[in-house]
Structure formats: structure tokens, C-alpha cells
Amino acid sequence: MPKKSQVIQLSDEEYIQLRQYVREGKKSSRAITRARVLLLSDDHVPDEEICQQLDVGRVTVYRIRRKYQQNL
């Protein structure tokens, strides 16, 4: 199983906000996908599984996590 290059650890507040963001479904599908990538990454789901579940590429997952970490 490939190892993640970036580990995401969301705070409880961030986790709740992202879950609510996804549940409402009022944003663009791209924004919701980004939120889902972060949520799955926080749950330690392997990259390959995230890619399959959300139908995105590995590079997309990597870029979303990298951008999140840069904005901390």
C-alpha cells in the first residue's frame, strides 16, 4: 500500500464545518470534492481508495492536501 506524502489532521471544528459543507450540497461540485478529499484524508483513507471513491486522480488529491497545508 503506498504511503501518503502528506498527513492531514483536521481540528474538530474544521471537521464539523467540512461535514456540514458536504451535507448541504449548495456549493460547486469541485468545492465539495475538495472537502471530501480532506475528510477522507483525515480519516486515514489510502490515496488509491480516495481516488476511486471520488473519481479523481492522485495528483488532484496531492494538490488539495498541499494547498490545505499551505493555508494553515
mmCIF file as Biopython writes it, N, C-alpha, C and O atoms, coordinates in Angstrom:
data_model
#
loop_
_atom_site.group_PDB
_atom_site.id
_atom_site.type_symbol
_atom_site.label_atom_id
_atom_site.label_alt_id
_atom_site.label_comp_id
_atom_site.label_asym_id
_atom_site.label_entity_id
_atom_site.label_seq_id
_atom_site.pdbx_PDB_ins_code
_atom_site.Cartn_x
_atom_site.Cartn_y
_atom_site.Cartn_z
_atom_site.occupancy
_atom_site.B_iso_or_equiv
_atom_site.auth_seq_id
_atom_site.auth_asym_id
_atom_site.pdbx_PDB_model_num
ATOM 1   N N  . MET A ? 1  ? 0.855   -1.175 0.000   1.0 0.0 1  A 1 
ATOM 2   C CA . MET A ? 1  ? 0.000   0.000  0.000   1.0 0.0 1  A 1 
ATOM 3   C C  . MET A ? 1  ? 0.900   1.238  0.000   1.0 0.0 1  A 1 
ATOM 4   O O  . MET A ? 1  ? 1.796   1.333  0.839   1.0 0.0 1  A 1 
ATOM 5   N N  . PRO A ? 2  ? 0.687   2.198  -0.925  1.0 0.0 2  A 1 
ATOM 6   C CA . PRO A ? 2  ? 1.514   3.391  -0.983  1.0 0.0 2  A 1 
ATOM 7   C C  . PRO A ? 2  ? 1.320   4.257  0.255   1.0 0.0 2  A 1 
ATOM 8   O O  . PRO A ? 2  ? 0.228   4.339  0.818   1.0 0.0 2  A 1 
ATOM 9   N N  . LYS A ? 3  ? 2.401   4.895  0.658   1.0 0.0 3  A 1 
ATOM 10  C CA . LYS A ? 3  ? 2.359   5.748  1.825   1.0 0.0 3  A 1 
ATOM 11  C C  . LYS A ? 3  ? 1.989   7.166  1.400   1.0 0.0 3  A 1 
ATOM 12  O O  . LYS A ? 3  ? 2.395   7.625  0.332   1.0 0.0 3  A 1 
ATOM 13  N N  . LYS A ? 4  ? 1.220   7.855  2.234   1.0 0.0 4  A 1 
ATOM 14  C CA . LYS A ? 4  ? 0.848   9.226  1.938   1.0 0.0 4  A 1 
ATOM 15  C C  . LYS A ? 4  ? 2.038   10.139 2.120   1.0 0.0 4  A 1 
ATOM 16  O O  . LYS A ? 4  ? 2.836   9.955  3.039   1.0 0.0 4  A 1 
ATOM 17  N N  . SER A ? 5  ? 2.158   11.117 1.254   1.0 0.0 5  A 1 
ATOM 18  C CA . SER A ? 5  ? 3.235   12.077 1.386   1.0 0.0 5  A 1 
ATOM 19  C C  . SER A ? 5  ? 2.863   13.187 2.359   1.0 0.0 5  A 1 
ATOM 20  O O  . SER A ? 5  ? 3.740   13.839 2.926   1.0 0.0 5  A 1 
ATOM 21  N N  . GLN A ? 6  ? 1.585   13.401 2.550   1.0 0.0 6  A 1 
ATOM 22  C CA . GLN A ? 6  ? 1.132   14.463 3.449   1.0 0.0 6  A 1 
ATOM 23  C C  . GLN A ? 6  ? 0.057   13.903 4.370   1.0 0.0 6  A 1 
ATOM 24  O O  . GLN A ? 6  ? -0.861  13.214 3.926   1.0 0.0 6  A 1 
ATOM 25  N N  . VAL A ? 7  ? 0.181   14.203 5.636   1.0 0.0 7  A 1 
ATOM 26  C CA . VAL A ? 7  ? -0.808  13.752 6.608   1.0 0.0 7  A 1 
ATOM 27  C C  . VAL A ? 7  ? -1.679  14.945 6.972   1.0 0.0 7  A 1 
ATOM 28  O O  . VAL A ? 7  ? -1.179  16.018 7.309   1.0 0.0 7  A 1 
ATOM 29  N N  . ILE A ? 8  ? -2.976  14.743 6.899   1.0 0.0 8  A 1 
ATOM 30  C CA . ILE A ? 8  ? -3.930  15.801 7.232   1.0 0.0 8  A 1 
ATOM 31  C C  . ILE A ? 8  ? -4.536  15.488 8.587   1.0 0.0 8  A 1 
ATOM 32  O O  . ILE A ? 8  ? -5.016  14.380 8.825   1.0 0.0 8  A 1 
ATOM 33  N N  . GLN A ? 9  ? -4.509  16.469 9.467   1.0 0.0 9  A 1 
ATOM 34  C CA . GLN A ? 9  ? -5.136  16.308 10.769  1.0 0.0 9  A 1 
ATOM 35  C C  . GLN A ? 9  ? -6.024  17.530 10.983  1.0 0.0 9  A 1 
ATOM 36  O O  . GLN A ? 9  ? -5.546  18.613 11.322  1.0 0.0 9  A 1 
ATOM 37  N N  . LEU A ? 10 ? -7.317  17.336 10.779  1.0 0.0 10 A 1 
ATOM 38  C CA . LEU A ? 10 ? -8.278  18.419 10.936  1.0 0.0 10 A 1 
ATOM 39  C C  . LEU A ? 10 ? -8.624  18.593 12.400  1.0 0.0 10 A 1 
ATOM 40  O O  . LEU A ? 10 ? -8.690  17.625 13.157  1.0 0.0 10 A 1 
ATOM 41  N N  . SER A ? 11 ? -8.845  19.842 12.791  1.0 0.0 11 A 1 
ATOM 42  C CA . SER A ? 11 ? -9.344  20.082 14.140  1.0 0.0 11 A 1 
ATOM 43  C C  . SER A ? 11 ? -10.810 19.653 14.182  1.0 0.0 11 A 1 
ATOM 44  O O  . SER A ? 11 ? -11.437 19.470 13.139  1.0 0.0 11 A 1 
ATOM 45  N N  . ASP A ? 12 ? -11.347 19.496 15.369  1.0 0.0 12 A 1 
ATOM 46  C CA . ASP A ? 12 ? -12.753 19.112 15.497  1.0 0.0 12 A 1 
ATOM 47  C C  . ASP A ? 12 ? -13.661 20.122 14.805  1.0 0.0 12 A 1 
ATOM 48  O O  . ASP A ? 12 ? -14.637 19.749 14.154  1.0 0.0 12 A 1 
ATOM 49  N N  . GLU A ? 13 ? -13.335 21.393 14.951  1.0 0.0 13 A 1 
ATOM 50  C CA . GLU A ? 13 ? -14.135 22.458 14.336  1.0 0.0 13 A 1 
ATOM 51  C C  . GLU A ? 13 ? -14.079 22.376 12.810  1.0 0.0 13 A 1 
ATOM 52  O O  . GLU A ? 13 ? -15.107 22.498 12.144  1.0 0.0 13 A 1 
ATOM 53  N N  . GLU A ? 14 ? -12.886 22.171 12.259  1.0 0.0 14 A 1 
ATOM 54  C CA . GLU A ? 14 ? -12.736 22.050 10.813  1.0 0.0 14 A 1 
ATOM 55  C C  . GLU A ? 14 ? -13.499 20.833 10.286  1.0 0.0 14 A 1 
ATOM 56  O O  . GLU A ? 14 ? -14.163 20.902 9.251   1.0 0.0 14 A 1 
ATOM 57  N N  . TYR A ? 15 ? -13.394 19.729 11.008  1.0 0.0 15 A 1 
ATOM 58  C CA . TYR A ? 15 ? -14.081 18.502 10.601  1.0 0.0 15 A 1 
ATOM 59  C C  . TYR A ? 15 ? -15.594 18.729 10.546  1.0 0.0 15 A 1 
ATOM 60  O O  . TYR A ? 15 ? -16.246 18.343 9.576   1.0 0.0 15 A 1 
ATOM 61  N N  . ILE A ? 16 ? -16.142 19.346 11.572  1.0 0.0 16 A 1 
ATOM 62  C CA . ILE A ? 16 ? -17.585 19.609 11.626  1.0 0.0 16 A 1 
ATOM 63  C C  . ILE A ? 16 ? -18.000 20.547 10.496  1.0 0.0 16 A 1 
ATOM 64  O O  . ILE A ? 16 ? -19.029 20.333 9.856   1.0 0.0 16 A 1 
ATOM 65  N N  . GLN A ? 17 ? -17.202 21.583 10.249  1.0 0.0 17 A 1 
ATOM 66  C CA . GLN A ? 17 ? -17.520 22.534 9.183   1.0 0.0 17 A 1 
ATOM 67  C C  . GLN A ? 17 ? -17.503 21.864 7.813   1.0 0.0 17 A 1 
ATOM 68  O O  . GLN A ? 17 ? -18.388 22.107 6.992   1.0 0.0 17 A 1 
ATOM 69  N N  . LEU A ? 18 ? -16.506 21.027 7.566   1.0 0.0 18 A 1 
ATOM 70  C CA . LEU A ? 18 ? -16.435 20.352 6.278   1.0 0.0 18 A 1 
ATOM 71  C C  . LEU A ? 18 ? -17.571 19.355 6.101   1.0 0.0 18 A 1 
ATOM 72  O O  . LEU A ? 18 ? -18.135 19.253 5.011   1.0 0.0 18 A 1 
ATOM 73  N N  . ARG A ? 19 ? -17.919 18.618 7.153   1.0 0.0 19 A 1 
ATOM 74  C CA . ARG A ? 19 ? -19.040 17.671 7.074   1.0 0.0 19 A 1 
ATOM 75  C C  . ARG A ? 19 ? -20.337 18.418 6.748   1.0 0.0 19 A 1 
ATOM 76  O O  . ARG A ? 19 ? -21.125 17.969 5.916   1.0 0.0 19 A 1 
ATOM 77  N N  . GLN A ? 20 ? -20.548 19.538 7.395   1.0 0.0 20 A 1 
ATOM 78  C CA . GLN A ? 20 ? -21.740 20.345 7.149   1.0 0.0 20 A 1 
ATOM 79  C C  . GLN A ? 20 ? -21.725 20.895 5.720   1.0 0.0 20 A 1 
ATOM 80  O O  . GLN A ? 20 ? -22.758 20.924 5.050   1.0 0.0 20 A 1 
ATOM 81  N N  . TYR A ? 21 ? -20.574 21.320 5.269   1.0 0.0 21 A 1 
ATOM 82  C CA . TYR A ? 21 ? -20.385 21.849 3.918   1.0 0.0 21 A 1 
ATOM 83  C C  . TYR A ? 21 ? -20.784 20.807 2.875   1.0 0.0 21 A 1 
ATOM 84  O O  . TYR A ? 21 ? -21.465 21.122 1.899   1.0 0.0 21 A 1 
ATOM 85  N N  . VAL A ? 22 ? -20.354 19.564 3.091   1.0 0.0 22 A 1 
ATOM 86  C CA . VAL A ? 22 ? -20.665 18.476 2.153   1.0 0.0 22 A 1 
ATOM 87  C C  . VAL A ? 22 ? -22.147 18.118 2.226   1.0 0.0 22 A 1 
ATOM 88  O O  . VAL A ? 22 ? -22.776 17.888 1.193   1.0 0.0 22 A 1 
ATOM 89  N N  . ARG A ? 23 ? -22.705 18.070 3.418   1.0 0.0 23 A 1 
ATOM 90  C CA . ARG A ? 23 ? -24.115 17.686 3.579   1.0 0.0 23 A 1 
ATOM 91  C C  . ARG A ? 23 ? -25.070 18.681 2.940   1.0 0.0 23 A 1 
ATOM 92  O O  . ARG A ? 23 ? -26.083 18.289 2.360   1.0 0.0 23 A 1 
ATOM 93  N N  . GLU A ? 24 ? -24.749 19.973 3.044   1.0 0.0 24 A 1 
ATOM 94  C CA . GLU A ? 24 ? -25.629 20.993 2.480   1.0 0.0 24 A 1 
ATOM 95  C C  . GLU A ? 24 ? -25.701 20.873 0.964   1.0 0.0 24 A 1 
ATOM 96  O O  . GLU A ? 24 ? -26.776 21.011 0.380   1.0 0.0 24 A 1 
ATOM 97  N N  . GLY A ? 25 ? -24.569 20.616 0.327   1.0 0.0 25 A 1 
ATOM 98  C CA . GLY A ? 25 ? -24.533 20.420 -1.117  1.0 0.0 25 A 1 
ATOM 99  C C  . GLY A ? 25 ? -24.884 21.644 -1.933  1.0 0.0 25 A 1 
ATOM 100 O O  . GLY A ? 25 ? -25.309 21.520 -3.082  1.0 0.0 25 A 1 
ATOM 101 N N  . LYS A ? 26 ? -24.714 22.829 -1.361  1.0 0.0 26 A 1 
ATOM 102 C CA . LYS A ? 26 ? -25.091 24.061 -2.062  1.0 0.0 26 A 1 
ATOM 103 C C  . LYS A ? 26 ? -23.919 24.708 -2.792  1.0 0.0 26 A 1 
ATOM 104 O O  . LYS A ? 26 ? -24.098 25.718 -3.472  1.0 0.0 26 A 1 
ATOM 105 N N  . LYS A ? 27 ? -22.741 24.147 -2.663  1.0 0.0 27 A 1 
ATOM 106 C CA . LYS A ? 27 ? -21.557 24.692 -3.309  1.0 0.0 27 A 1 
ATOM 107 C C  . LYS A ? 27 ? -21.297 23.942 -4.612  1.0 0.0 27 A 1 
ATOM 108 O O  . LYS A ? 27 ? -22.028 23.016 -4.964  1.0 0.0 27 A 1 
ATOM 109 N N  . SER A ? 28 ? -20.256 24.349 -5.317  1.0 0.0 28 A 1 
ATOM 110 C CA . SER A ? 28 ? -19.905 23.678 -6.572  1.0 0.0 28 A 1 
ATOM 111 C C  . SER A ? 28 ? -19.427 22.262 -6.281  1.0 0.0 28 A 1 
ATOM 112 O O  . SER A ? 28 ? -18.959 21.962 -5.183  1.0 0.0 28 A 1 
ATOM 113 N N  . SER A ? 29 ? -19.551 21.410 -7.267  1.0 0.0 29 A 1 
ATOM 114 C CA . SER A ? 29 ? -19.125 20.024 -7.081  1.0 0.0 29 A 1 
ATOM 115 C C  . SER A ? 29 ? -17.616 19.947 -6.831  1.0 0.0 29 A 1 
ATOM 116 O O  . SER A ? 29 ? -17.157 19.066 -6.103  1.0 0.0 29 A 1 
ATOM 117 N N  . ARG A ? 30 ? -16.852 20.849 -7.419  1.0 0.0 30 A 1 
ATOM 118 C CA . ARG A ? 30 ? -15.400 20.876 -7.187  1.0 0.0 30 A 1 
ATOM 119 C C  . ARG A ? 30 ? -15.085 21.196 -5.737  1.0 0.0 30 A 1 
ATOM 120 O O  . ARG A ? 30 ? -14.206 20.579 -5.136  1.0 0.0 30 A 1 
ATOM 121 N N  . ALA A ? 31 ? -15.801 22.159 -5.176  1.0 0.0 31 A 1 
ATOM 122 C CA . ALA A ? 31 ? -15.573 22.544 -3.782  1.0 0.0 31 A 1 
ATOM 123 C C  . ALA A ? 31 ? -15.962 21.404 -2.839  1.0 0.0 31 A 1 
ATOM 124 O O  . ALA A ? 31 ? -15.276 21.154 -1.848  1.0 0.0 31 A 1 
ATOM 125 N N  . ILE A ? 32 ? -17.040 20.728 -3.143  1.0 0.0 32 A 1 
ATOM 126 C CA . ILE A ? 32 ? -17.477 19.602 -2.316  1.0 0.0 32 A 1 
ATOM 127 C C  . ILE A ? 32 ? -16.478 18.453 -2.426  1.0 0.0 32 A 1 
ATOM 128 O O  . ILE A ? 32 ? -16.196 17.783 -1.433  1.0 0.0 32 A 1 
ATOM 129 N N  . THR A ? 33 ? -15.948 18.222 -3.609  1.0 0.0 33 A 1 
ATOM 130 C CA . THR A ? 33 ? -14.939 17.176 -3.788  1.0 0.0 33 A 1 
ATOM 131 C C  . THR A ? 33 ? -13.691 17.493 -2.975  1.0 0.0 33 A 1 
ATOM 132 O O  . THR A ? 33 ? -13.110 16.600 -2.359  1.0 0.0 33 A 1 
ATOM 133 N N  . ARG A ? 34 ? -13.277 18.748 -2.968  1.0 0.0 34 A 1 
ATOM 134 C CA . ARG A ? 34 ? -12.112 19.138 -2.167  1.0 0.0 34 A 1 
ATOM 135 C C  . ARG A ? 34 ? -12.365 18.866 -0.691  1.0 0.0 34 A 1 
ATOM 136 O O  . ARG A ? 34 ? -11.487 18.365 0.011   1.0 0.0 34 A 1 
ATOM 137 N N  . ALA A ? 35 ? -13.555 19.194 -0.225  1.0 0.0 35 A 1 
ATOM 138 C CA . ALA A ? 35 ? -13.902 18.941 1.177   1.0 0.0 35 A 1 
ATOM 139 C C  . ALA A ? 35 ? -13.885 17.438 1.470   1.0 0.0 35 A 1 
ATOM 140 O O  . ALA A ? 35 ? -13.401 17.017 2.521   1.0 0.0 35 A 1 
ATOM 141 N N  . ARG A ? 36 ? -14.401 16.648 0.565   1.0 0.0 36 A 1 
ATOM 142 C CA . ARG A ? 36 ? -14.418 15.192 0.760   1.0 0.0 36 A 1 
ATOM 143 C C  . ARG A ? 36 ? -13.007 14.612 0.793   1.0 0.0 36 A 1 
ATOM 144 O O  . ARG A ? 36 ? -12.727 13.709 1.581   1.0 0.0 36 A 1 
ATOM 145 N N  . VAL A ? 37 ? -12.130 15.117 -0.047  1.0 0.0 37 A 1 
ATOM 146 C CA . VAL A ? 37 ? -10.734 14.649 -0.044  1.0 0.0 37 A 1 
ATOM 147 C C  . VAL A ? 37 ? -10.116 14.912 1.330   1.0 0.0 37 A 1 
ATOM 148 O O  . VAL A ? 37 ? -9.454  14.039 1.890   1.0 0.0 37 A 1 
ATOM 149 N N  . LEU A ? 38 ? -10.329 16.099 1.867   1.0 0.0 38 A 1 
ATOM 150 C CA . LEU A ? 38 ? -9.771  16.429 3.180   1.0 0.0 38 A 1 
ATOM 151 C C  . LEU A ? 38 ? -10.368 15.559 4.277   1.0 0.0 38 A 1 
ATOM 152 O O  . LEU A ? 38 ? -9.653  15.112 5.173   1.0 0.0 38 A 1 
ATOM 153 N N  . LEU A ? 39 ? -11.665 15.318 4.212   1.0 0.0 39 A 1 
ATOM 154 C CA . LEU A ? 39 ? -12.313 14.474 5.223   1.0 0.0 39 A 1 
ATOM 155 C C  . LEU A ? 39 ? -11.795 13.045 5.164   1.0 0.0 39 A 1 
ATOM 156 O O  . LEU A ? 39 ? -11.504 12.447 6.200   1.0 0.0 39 A 1 
ATOM 157 N N  . LEU A ? 40 ? -11.679 12.498 3.967   1.0 0.0 40 A 1 
ATOM 158 C CA . LEU A ? 40 ? -11.172 11.137 3.834   1.0 0.0 40 A 1 
ATOM 159 C C  . LEU A ? 40 ? -9.700  11.053 4.228   1.0 0.0 40 A 1 
ATOM 160 O O  . LEU A ? 40 ? -9.270  10.058 4.810   1.0 0.0 40 A 1 
ATOM 161 N N  . SER A ? 41 ? -8.936  12.077 3.918   1.0 0.0 41 A 1 
ATOM 162 C CA . SER A ? 41 ? -7.531  12.099 4.312   1.0 0.0 41 A 1 
ATOM 163 C C  . SER A ? 41 ? -7.394  12.131 5.828   1.0 0.0 41 A 1 
ATOM 164 O O  . SER A ? 41 ? -6.520  11.478 6.399   1.0 0.0 41 A 1 
ATOM 165 N N  . ASP A ? 42 ? -8.263  12.894 6.467   1.0 0.0 42 A 1 
ATOM 166 C CA . ASP A ? 42 ? -8.256  12.960 7.932   1.0 0.0 42 A 1 
ATOM 167 C C  . ASP A ? 42 ? -8.610  11.612 8.550   1.0 0.0 42 A 1 
ATOM 168 O O  . ASP A ? 42 ? -8.144  11.286 9.642   1.0 0.0 42 A 1 
ATOM 169 N N  . ASP A ? 43 ? -9.427  10.835 7.858   1.0 0.0 43 A 1 
ATOM 170 C CA . ASP A ? 43 ? -9.815  9.500  8.330   1.0 0.0 43 A 1 
ATOM 171 C C  . ASP A ? 43 ? -8.786  8.436  7.953   1.0 0.0 43 A 1 
ATOM 172 O O  . ASP A ? 43 ? -9.036  7.247  8.147   1.0 0.0 43 A 1 
ATOM 173 N N  . HIS A ? 44 ? -7.632  8.845  7.416   1.0 0.0 44 A 1 
ATOM 174 C CA . HIS A ? 44 ? -6.525  7.960  7.046   1.0 0.0 44 A 1 
ATOM 175 C C  . HIS A ? 44 ? -6.900  6.941  5.972   1.0 0.0 44 A 1 
ATOM 176 O O  . HIS A ? 44 ? -6.436  5.801  5.990   1.0 0.0 44 A 1 
ATOM 177 N N  . VAL A ? 45 ? -7.744  7.369  5.041   1.0 0.0 45 A 1 
ATOM 178 C CA . VAL A ? 45 ? -8.104  6.526  3.901   1.0 0.0 45 A 1 
ATOM 179 C C  . VAL A ? 45 ? -6.949  6.598  2.903   1.0 0.0 45 A 1 
ATOM 180 O O  . VAL A ? 45 ? -6.479  7.695  2.601   1.0 0.0 45 A 1 
ATOM 181 N N  . PRO A ? 46 ? -6.479  5.462  2.383   1.0 0.0 46 A 1 
ATOM 182 C CA . PRO A ? 46 ? -5.366  5.476  1.419   1.0 0.0 46 A 1 
ATOM 183 C C  . PRO A ? 46 ? -5.710  6.271  0.156   1.0 0.0 46 A 1 
ATOM 184 O O  . PRO A ? 46 ? -6.869  6.356  -0.249  1.0 0.0 46 A 1 
ATOM 185 N N  . ASP A ? 47 ? -4.682  6.846  -0.448  1.0 0.0 47 A 1 
ATOM 186 C CA . ASP A ? 47 ? -4.857  7.673  -1.646  1.0 0.0 47 A 1 
ATOM 187 C C  . ASP A ? 47 ? -5.610  6.947  -2.754  1.0 0.0 47 A 1 
ATOM 188 O O  . ASP A ? 47 ? -6.508  7.517  -3.373  1.0 0.0 47 A 1 
ATOM 189 N N  . GLU A ? 48 ? -5.252  5.705  -3.001  1.0 0.0 48 A 1 
ATOM 190 C CA . GLU A ? 48 ? -5.909  4.943  -4.073  1.0 0.0 48 A 1 
ATOM 191 C C  . GLU A ? 48 ? -7.411  4.827  -3.840  1.0 0.0 48 A 1 
ATOM 192 O O  . GLU A ? 48 ? -8.205  4.932  -4.775  1.0 0.0 48 A 1 
ATOM 193 N N  . GLU A ? 49 ? -7.786  4.613  -2.599  1.0 0.0 49 A 1 
ATOM 194 C CA . GLU A ? 49 ? -9.208  4.489  -2.280  1.0 0.0 49 A 1 
ATOM 195 C C  . GLU A ? 49 ? -9.930  5.825  -2.434  1.0 0.0 49 A 1 
ATOM 196 O O  . GLU A ? 49 ? -11.070 5.865  -2.898  1.0 0.0 49 A 1 
ATOM 197 N N  . ILE A ? 50 ? -9.273  6.913  -2.048  1.0 0.0 50 A 1 
ATOM 198 C CA . ILE A ? 50 ? -9.852  8.252  -2.231  1.0 0.0 50 A 1 
ATOM 199 C C  . ILE A ? 50 ? -10.076 8.493  -3.718  1.0 0.0 50 A 1 
ATOM 200 O O  . ILE A ? 50 ? -11.134 8.973  -4.124  1.0 0.0 50 A 1 
ATOM 201 N N  . CYS A ? 51 ? -9.087  8.162  -4.518  1.0 0.0 51 A 1 
ATOM 202 C CA . CYS A ? 51 ? -9.190  8.353  -5.973  1.0 0.0 51 A 1 
ATOM 203 C C  . CYS A ? 51 ? -10.364 7.567  -6.548  1.0 0.0 51 A 1 
ATOM 204 O O  . CYS A ? 51 ? -11.109 8.083  -7.381  1.0 0.0 51 A 1 
ATOM 205 N N  . GLN A ? 52 ? -10.530 6.338  -6.111  1.0 0.0 52 A 1 
ATOM 206 C CA . GLN A ? 52 ? -11.622 5.501  -6.612  1.0 0.0 52 A 1 
ATOM 207 C C  . GLN A ? 52 ? -12.979 6.003  -6.134  1.0 0.0 52 A 1 
ATOM 208 O O  . GLN A ? 52 ? -13.925 6.076  -6.919  1.0 0.0 52 A 1 
ATOM 209 N N  . GLN A ? 53 ? -13.080 6.345  -4.864  1.0 0.0 53 A 1 
ATOM 210 C CA . GLN A ? 53 ? -14.358 6.789  -4.318  1.0 0.0 53 A 1 
ATOM 211 C C  . GLN A ? 53 ? -14.847 8.088  -4.949  1.0 0.0 53 A 1 
ATOM 212 O O  . GLN A ? 53 ? -16.036 8.251  -5.220  1.0 0.0 53 A 1 
ATOM 213 N N  . LEU A ? 54 ? -13.914 9.012  -5.178  1.0 0.0 54 A 1 
ATOM 214 C CA . LEU A ? 54 ? -14.295 10.343 -5.657  1.0 0.0 54 A 1 
ATOM 215 C C  . LEU A ? 54 ? -14.051 10.547 -7.146  1.0 0.0 54 A 1 
ATOM 216 O O  . LEU A ? 54 ? -14.361 11.606 -7.692  1.0 0.0 54 A 1 
ATOM 217 N N  . ASP A ? 55 ? -13.498 9.537  -7.798  1.0 0.0 55 A 1 
ATOM 218 C CA . ASP A ? 55 ? -13.213 9.609  -9.230  1.0 0.0 55 A 1 
ATOM 219 C C  . ASP A ? 55 ? -12.321 10.806 -9.569  1.0 0.0 55 A 1 
ATOM 220 O O  . ASP A ? 55 ? -12.623 11.601 -10.459 1.0 0.0 55 A 1 
ATOM 221 N N  . VAL A ? 56 ? -11.212 10.909 -8.829  1.0 0.0 56 A 1 
ATOM 222 C CA . VAL A ? 56 ? -10.213 11.946 -9.071  1.0 0.0 56 A 1 
ATOM 223 C C  . VAL A ? 56 ? -8.843  11.272 -9.178  1.0 0.0 56 A 1 
ATOM 224 O O  . VAL A ? 56 ? -8.685  10.114 -8.791  1.0 0.0 56 A 1 
ATOM 225 N N  . GLY A ? 57 ? -7.874  11.988 -9.695  1.0 0.0 57 A 1 
ATOM 226 C CA . GLY A ? 57 ? -6.533  11.453 -9.839  1.0 0.0 57 A 1 
ATOM 227 C C  . GLY A ? 57 ? -5.697  11.667 -8.589  1.0 0.0 57 A 1 
ATOM 228 O O  . GLY A ? 57 ? -6.045  12.467 -7.721  1.0 0.0 57 A 1 
ATOM 229 N N  . ARG A ? 58 ? -4.597  10.946 -8.510  1.0 0.0 58 A 1 
ATOM 230 C CA . ARG A ? 58 ? -3.686  11.058 -7.367  1.0 0.0 58 A 1 
ATOM 231 C C  . ARG A ? 58 ? -3.119  12.466 -7.258  1.0 0.0 58 A 1 
ATOM 232 O O  . ARG A ? 58 ? -2.943  12.983 -6.155  1.0 0.0 58 A 1 
ATOM 233 N N  . VAL A ? 59 ? -2.834  13.082 -8.389  1.0 0.0 59 A 1 
ATOM 234 C CA . VAL A ? 59 ? -2.273  14.434 -8.381  1.0 0.0 59 A 1 
ATOM 235 C C  . VAL A ? 59 ? -3.277  15.411 -7.780  1.0 0.0 59 A 1 
ATOM 236 O O  . VAL A ? 59 ? -2.895  16.329 -7.055  1.0 0.0 59 A 1 
ATOM 237 N N  . THR A ? 60 ? -4.544  15.217 -8.076  1.0 0.0 60 A 1 
ATOM 238 C CA . THR A ? 60 ? -5.592  16.075 -7.515  1.0 0.0 60 A 1 
ATOM 239 C C  . THR A ? 60 ? -5.611  15.960 -5.999  1.0 0.0 60 A 1 
ATOM 240 O O  . THR A ? 60 ? -5.678  16.970 -5.297  1.0 0.0 60 A 1 
ATOM 241 N N  . VAL A ? 61 ? -5.553  14.747 -5.498  1.0 0.0 61 A 1 
ATOM 242 C CA . VAL A ? 61 ? -5.543  14.517 -4.051  1.0 0.0 61 A 1 
ATOM 243 C C  . VAL A ? 61 ? -4.324  15.185 -3.430  1.0 0.0 61 A 1 
ATOM 244 O O  . VAL A ? 61 ? -4.431  15.855 -2.403  1.0 0.0 61 A 1 
ATOM 245 N N  . TYR A ? 62 ? -3.178  15.002 -4.050  1.0 0.0 62 A 1 
ATOM 246 C CA . TYR A ? 62 ? -1.937  15.594 -3.557  1.0 0.0 62 A 1 
ATOM 247 C C  . TYR A ? 62 ? -2.043  17.124 -3.504  1.0 0.0 62 A 1 
ATOM 248 O O  . TYR A ? 62 ? -1.680  17.744 -2.504  1.0 0.0 62 A 1 
ATOM 249 N N  . ARG A ? 63 ? -2.538  17.717 -4.580  1.0 0.0 63 A 1 
ATOM 250 C CA . ARG A ? 63 ? -2.629  19.184 -4.649  1.0 0.0 63 A 1 
ATOM 251 C C  . ARG A ? 63 ? -3.610  19.750 -3.631  1.0 0.0 63 A 1 
ATOM 252 O O  . ARG A ? 63 ? -3.348  20.799 -3.043  1.0 0.0 63 A 1 
ATOM 253 N N  . ILE A ? 64 ? -4.720  19.082 -3.416  1.0 0.0 64 A 1 
ATOM 254 C CA . ILE A ? 64 ? -5.702  19.550 -2.435  1.0 0.0 64 A 1 
ATOM 255 C C  . ILE A ? 64 ? -5.089  19.543 -1.045  1.0 0.0 64 A 1 
ATOM 256 O O  . ILE A ? 64 ? -5.230  20.509 -0.295  1.0 0.0 64 A 1 
ATOM 257 N N  . ARG A ? 65 ? -4.404  18.451 -0.696  1.0 0.0 65 A 1 
ATOM 258 C CA . ARG A ? 65 ? -3.785  18.367 0.631   1.0 0.0 65 A 1 
ATOM 259 C C  . ARG A ? 65 ? -2.648  19.379 0.781   1.0 0.0 65 A 1 
ATOM 260 O O  . ARG A ? 65 ? -2.501  19.999 1.835   1.0 0.0 65 A 1 
ATOM 261 N N  . ARG A ? 66 ? -1.849  19.545 -0.266  1.0 0.0 66 A 1 
ATOM 262 C CA . ARG A ? 66 ? -0.741  20.502 -0.214  1.0 0.0 66 A 1 
ATOM 263 C C  . ARG A ? 66 ? -1.275  21.924 -0.019  1.0 0.0 66 A 1 
ATOM 264 O O  . ARG A ? 66 ? -0.742  22.684 0.789   1.0 0.0 66 A 1 
ATOM 265 N N  . LYS A ? 67 ? -2.314  22.273 -0.753  1.0 0.0 67 A 1 
ATOM 266 C CA . LYS A ? 67 ? -2.881  23.617 -0.635  1.0 0.0 67 A 1 
ATOM 267 C C  . LYS A ? 67 ? -3.478  23.840 0.763   1.0 0.0 67 A 1 
ATOM 268 O O  . LYS A ? 67 ? -3.358  24.926 1.330   1.0 0.0 67 A 1 
ATOM 269 N N  . TYR A ? 68 ? -4.112  22.817 1.298   1.0 0.0 68 A 1 
ATOM 270 C CA . TYR A ? 68 ? -4.660  22.921 2.651   1.0 0.0 68 A 1 
ATOM 271 C C  . TYR A ? 68 ? -3.539  23.187 3.654   1.0 0.0 68 A 1 
ATOM 272 O O  . TYR A ? 68 ? -3.676  24.055 4.517   1.0 0.0 68 A 1 
ATOM 273 N N  . GLN A ? 69 ? -2.432  22.450 3.549   1.0 0.0 69 A 1 
ATOM 274 C CA . GLN A ? 69 ? -1.323  22.611 4.487   1.0 0.0 69 A 1 
ATOM 275 C C  . GLN A ? 69 ? -0.660  23.970 4.334   1.0 0.0 69 A 1 
ATOM 276 O O  . GLN A ? 69 ? -0.193  24.533 5.325   1.0 0.0 69 A 1 
ATOM 277 N N  . GLN A ? 70 ? -0.604  24.511 3.130   1.0 0.0 70 A 1 
ATOM 278 C CA . GLN A ? 70 ? 0.000   25.817 2.918   1.0 0.0 70 A 1 
ATOM 279 C C  . GLN A ? 70 ? -0.846  26.920 3.534   1.0 0.0 70 A 1 
ATOM 280 O O  . GLN A ? 70 ? -0.319  27.966 3.913   1.0 0.0 70 A 1 
ATOM 281 N N  . ASN A ? 71 ? -2.144  26.701 3.636   1.0 0.0 71 A 1 
ATOM 282 C CA . ASN A ? 71 ? -3.050  27.717 4.173   1.0 0.0 71 A 1 
ATOM 283 C C  . ASN A ? 71 ? -3.199  27.653 5.687   1.0 0.0 71 A 1 
ATOM 284 O O  . ASN A ? 71 ? -3.969  28.423 6.261   1.0 0.0 71 A 1 
ATOM 285 N N  . LEU A ? 72 ? -2.486  26.761 6.334   1.0 0.0 72 A 1 
ATOM 286 C CA . LEU A ? 72 ? -2.573  26.660 7.804   1.0 0.0 72 A 1 
ATOM 287 C C  . LEU A ? 72 ? -1.921  27.836 8.468   1.0 0.0 72 A 1 
ATOM 288 O O  . LEU A ? 72 ? -1.899  27.917 9.696   1.0 0.0 72 A 1 
#
